[in-house]
Amino acid sequence: GVVQMRSVIDFTVSQGELSRARVALPAGWKLMRVESANLRDHVTADEDETAILTADLAKPEAKAWKLALTLERPLPMPPANVPLAIPHPLEVQRENGLLALHTTPELNLNPGQPEGLTKIDAALFQKESGLKVAAPHSVYRFRQAEFTLATTVETVLPRLEAKAEHTLDIGEKQLRLASRIT
């Protein structure tokens, strides 16, 4: 399986203009897609064993700029403990945001004890971020760049019920067994 992350970073320019943004990508994740309305070019390079995405804007932004990243990493065979890490914009004064965990019906998430995160309501996430997340499992707010959260991913085992009916006819010359499972 695969763990997929969609990260939307809203840069707010309080002074000057933004013509280039750099983002540290989490270790072990592969960058799949980079999206922005004003993106001219982007390149990823390793700096001190950290993958850094450098995004050049087509024209400088004086107020705000939005960058959306899609990343993937392999999901170990469940049950597995998966540490969560997100991309971090570099050379910014302050970083804060929201984090939503979502899974498919075949998997169950059991988030561990978060550090540096505050659990919030899913409706608040959608209202503040403007992003639609179908049935988020857990939603958090972070007010600092450094936080830790690991979640255990388990396969949901199907719960089955069956009704079995067996009829055994015994005669002098024959034995007949009829079974019906519903």
C-alpha positions as CSV (number, residue, x, y, z in Angstrom):
1,G,0.0,0.0,0.0
2,V,0.8,3.7,-0.2
3,V,0.5,6.6,2.2
4,Q,-0.4,9.8,0.3
5,M,-0.1,13.3,1.6
6,R,-1.6,16.5,0.2
7,S,0.1,19.6,1.7
8,V,-1.2,23.1,0.9
9,I,1.1,25.9,2.1
10,D,-0.3,29.4,2.2
11,F,2.6,31.9,2.2
12,T,1.7,35.4,3.5
13,V,4.0,38.2,2.5
14,S,4.2,40.8,5.2
15,Q,7.1,42.8,3.7
16,G,8.7,42.9,0.3
17,E,7.9,40.4,-2.5
18,L,8.1,36.6,-2.7
19,S,9.8,35.4,-5.9
20,R,11.2,32.0,-4.6
21,A,10.1,29.7,-1.9
22,R,12.0,26.7,-0.4
23,V,10.3,23.8,1.4
24,A,12.0,21.0,3.3
25,L,10.4,17.7,2.3
26,P,10.0,14.9,5.0
27,A,12.4,12.0,4.8
28,G,11.2,8.9,3.1
29,W,8.5,10.7,1.0
30,K,8.5,11.0,-2.8
31,L,7.3,14.2,-4.3
32,M,4.7,13.4,-6.9
33,R,3.1,16.7,-7.8
34,V,3.7,20.5,-7.4
35,E,0.8,22.9,-8.1
36,S,0.5,26.7,-8.0
37,A,-1.2,29.3,-10.1
38,N,2.0,31.4,-10.4
39,L,4.7,28.7,-10.6
40,R,7.4,29.1,-13.2
41,D,9.6,26.2,-12.3
42,H,10.6,23.9,-9.4
43,V,13.5,21.7,-8.6
44,T,14.3,19.3,-5.8
45,A,17.9,18.9,-4.5
46,D,19.5,17.3,-1.4
47,E,21.0,19.7,1.2
48,D,22.5,18.1,4.3
49,E,20.6,14.9,3.7
50,T,17.3,16.7,3.4
51,A,15.3,17.0,0.2
52,I,14.6,20.7,-0.5
53,L,12.1,21.9,-3.0
54,T,12.9,25.2,-4.6
55,A,9.9,26.9,-6.3
56,D,10.4,29.9,-8.6
57,L,7.4,32.1,-9.2
58,A,6.6,33.4,-12.6
59,K,6.1,36.9,-11.2
60,P,6.8,38.1,-7.6
61,E,3.9,38.1,-5.1
62,A,3.5,41.0,-2.8
63,K,0.6,39.7,-0.6
64,A,0.1,35.9,-0.7
65,W,1.0,32.7,-2.6
66,K,-0.4,29.2,-2.3
67,L,1.7,26.0,-3.1
68,A,0.1,22.5,-3.1
69,L,2.3,19.4,-2.9
70,T,1.4,15.8,-3.2
71,L,3.8,13.3,-1.7
72,E,3.8,9.5,-1.3
73,R,5.6,6.8,0.7
74,P,5.2,3.1,1.0
75,L,2.9,1.8,3.7
76,P,4.5,-1.1,5.6
77,M,2.4,-4.2,5.9
78,P,-0.2,-3.6,8.6
79,P,-0.2,-3.6,11.5
80,A,2.5,-0.9,11.3
81,N,3.5,2.2,13.3
82,V,3.8,5.1,10.9
83,P,5.5,8.3,12.1
84,L,3.9,11.4,10.4
85,A,6.0,14.3,9.1
86,I,5.0,17.2,6.9
87,P,6.8,19.5,4.5
88,H,8.1,22.7,6.2
89,P,8.6,26.0,4.4
90,L,12.1,27.4,5.0
91,E,13.1,31.0,5.7
92,V,9.7,32.0,7.2
93,Q,9.0,33.9,10.4
94,R,6.3,31.6,11.7
95,E,4.7,28.3,10.7
96,N,1.4,27.0,11.9
97,G,-1.5,25.1,10.4
98,L,-3.9,22.2,10.4
99,L,-3.4,18.4,9.9
100,A,-6.2,15.9,9.0
101,L,-5.8,12.1,8.9
102,H,-7.9,10.1,6.6
103,T,-8.0,6.5,5.6
104,T,-9.8,4.0,3.4
105,P,-12.5,1.7,4.8
106,E,-10.0,-1.3,4.7
107,L,-7.6,0.3,7.2
108,N,-8.0,1.6,10.8
109,L,-6.0,4.4,12.3
110,N,-5.0,4.6,15.9
111,P,-3.1,7.9,16.4
112,G,-0.6,7.9,19.3
113,Q,-0.2,10.7,21.8
114,P,0.5,13.9,19.9
115,E,3.1,16.4,21.0
116,G,2.8,20.0,19.8
117,L,-0.7,19.3,18.3
118,T,-4.2,20.2,19.6
119,K,-7.1,18.0,18.5
120,I,-9.9,20.0,16.8
121,D,-13.3,19.4,15.2
122,A,-13.4,18.3,11.5
123,A,-15.9,21.0,10.6
124,L,-13.4,23.6,11.9
125,F,-10.7,22.1,9.7
126,Q,-12.9,22.4,6.6
127,K,-14.0,25.9,7.5
128,E,-10.5,27.2,8.1
129,S,-8.6,25.4,5.4
130,G,-11.3,25.4,2.7
131,L,-10.3,21.8,1.9
132,K,-12.8,19.0,1.7
133,V,-11.7,15.8,3.4
134,A,-14.1,12.9,3.3
135,A,-14.7,11.7,6.8
136,P,-11.4,12.7,8.4
137,H,-10.4,10.3,11.2
138,S,-8.5,12.8,13.4
139,V,-7.9,16.6,12.9
140,Y,-5.2,18.7,14.6
141,R,-3.9,22.2,14.8
142,F,-0.2,23.0,15.2
143,R,1.2,26.3,16.3
144,Q,4.9,25.5,15.8
145,A,6.8,23.7,13.1
146,E,8.0,20.9,15.4
147,F,5.5,18.3,16.4
148,T,5.4,14.6,16.7
149,L,2.6,12.1,15.9
150,A,2.8,8.5,15.0
151,T,-0.2,6.4,14.1
152,T,-0.7,2.7,14.1
153,V,-2.3,1.4,10.8
154,E,-4.2,-1.8,11.1
155,T,-6.2,-3.9,8.5
156,V,-9.9,-3.9,9.3
157,L,-10.8,-7.6,9.6
158,P,-14.2,-8.4,8.2
159,R,-16.9,-9.4,10.6
160,L,-18.8,-12.3,9.1
161,E,-21.9,-14.1,10.2
162,A,-23.1,-17.4,8.7
163,K,-26.1,-19.6,9.3
164,A,-25.4,-23.3,8.5
165,E,-28.2,-25.8,8.2
166,H,-27.3,-29.5,7.9
167,T,-29.7,-32.4,7.2
168,L,-28.5,-36.0,7.6
169,D,-30.8,-38.7,6.3
170,I,-29.7,-42.2,7.3
171,G,-31.3,-45.3,5.7
172,E,-30.5,-49.0,5.3
173,K,-28.9,-48.5,1.9
174,Q,-28.0,-44.8,1.8
175,L,-26.6,-41.9,3.7
176,R,-27.4,-38.4,2.5
177,L,-26.1,-35.2,3.9
178,A,-27.5,-31.8,2.7
179,S,-25.9,-28.5,3.8
180,R,-27.0,-25.0,3.3
181,I,-25.0,-21.9,4.4
182,T,-26.6,-18.5,4.3
